[in-house]
Amino acid sequence: MQIVDRMENKLLNRIEIKFSIRHNGKATPSRKDVMDLVKTLEPKSNPEHIVIKYTNTRFGQPLTTGLAYIYGDVDSMKVEPDYIHKRHEVFRAAKAEPAAAEEPAKTEGGDE
């Protein structure tokens, strides 16, 4: 992954990264793969606060470009539209499921 442009937007409490990825002989990277690569670019960032705004793959070329936002906190992410939050729920729900699995099974009480 190569950073084309990196800008700190202090007003919105986020870092904006324009990137390009060359994937010769490989499939187009998934949104999850891109999120993992962005996480490696900003080691102190929380993966829960990363938003991949868009990606674009050129036809016939192993090149994908895009824009990622890394927010400082959850409150700052409220500027994003609902469809962006829904798009990223899949990645955040995958981490939340193990915690839900640890809860003890509830049993319904009867006439005991």
C-alpha positions in Angstrom: 0.0 0.0 0.0 1.3 3.4 -0.9 0.1 6.7 0.6 -0.7 9.2 -2.1 -1.8 11.9 0.3 -2.2 12.2 4.1 -4.0 15.1 5.8 -4.9 15.7 9.4 -8.3 17.3 9.7 -8.4 18.7 13.2 -11.8 20.2 12.8 -13.4 16.8 12.3 -10.9 14.9 14.5 -9.7 12.6 11.7 -6.8 11.6 9.5 -7.7 11.4 5.8 -5.5 9.0 3.7 -5.6 8.7 0.0 -4.0 5.4 -1.0 -3.1 3.2 -3.9 -2.6 -0.6 -3.8 -0.9 -2.6 -6.5 -2.1 -6.2 -6.5 -0.2 -8.0 -9.3 -1.4 -11.6 -9.7 -3.9 -11.2 -6.8 -7.6 -10.6 -6.5 -8.9 -7.1 -5.8 -8.4 -6.5 -2.0 -11.6 -6.6 0.0 -12.7 -3.8 2.2 -11.5 -5.7 5.3 -8.1 -6.2 3.7 -7.9 -2.4 3.0 -8.9 -1.7 6.6 -6.1 -4.0 7.9 -3.6 -2.2 5.6 -4.7 1.2 6.8 -4.4 0.0 10.4 -0.7 -0.8 9.7 -0.1 2.7 8.4 -1.4 4.3 11.6 -0.4 2.0 14.4 -2.0 4.0 17.2 -5.4 4.0 15.4 -8.4 2.0 16.7 -9.8 -0.3 14.0 -13.3 0.5 15.2 -12.7 4.1 14.1 -11.5 3.4 10.6 -13.9 4.2 7.7 -13.1 3.2 4.1 -14.9 6.0 2.2 -14.4 4.5 -1.3 -12.2 2.3 -3.4 -11.8 2.2 -7.1 -10.1 -0.5 -9.2 -9.1 0.2 -12.7 -10.3 -2.2 -15.4 -7.5 -4.3 -16.7 -5.0 -2.9 -14.2 -3.9 -4.4 -10.9 -4.3 -1.0 -9.2 -6.9 0.0 -6.5 -7.1 3.6 -5.2 -9.3 4.9 -2.4 -9.8 7.1 0.6 -9.8 6.1 4.2 -10.7 8.1 7.3 -9.3 7.4 10.7 -11.3 9.1 13.4 -10.1 10.0 16.9 -13.2 8.8 18.7 -16.7 7.5 18.2 -18.4 10.9 18.6 -16.4 12.3 15.7 -17.7 9.5 13.5 -21.3 10.9 13.7 -20.6 13.1 10.7 -20.6 10.0 8.5 -23.9 9.2 6.8 -26.0 6.2 8.0 -25.1 4.1 4.9 -21.4 4.3 5.7 -22.1 3.1 9.3 -24.2 0.2 7.9 -21.5 -0.7 5.4 -18.9 -1.1 8.2 -21.2 -2.9 10.7 -20.2 -6.2 9.3 -16.5 -5.6 10.4 -17.5 -4.3 13.8 -20.1 -7.0 14.4 -17.5 -9.7 13.8 -15.5 -8.5 16.8 -18.6 -8.1 19.0 -19.9 -11.7 18.4 -17.4 -13.5 20.6 -18.4 -11.3 23.6 -22.0 -12.2 23.0 -21.1 -15.9 22.8 -19.6 -15.8 26.3 -22.9 -14.9 27.9 -24.5 -17.8 29.7 -27.6 -19.3 28.1 -30.8 -18.0 29.6 -33.3 -20.6 30.7 -36.9 -19.9 31.1 -38.3 -20.5 34.6 -41.1 -22.8 35.0 -43.2 -24.1 37.9 -40.5 -25.3 40.1 
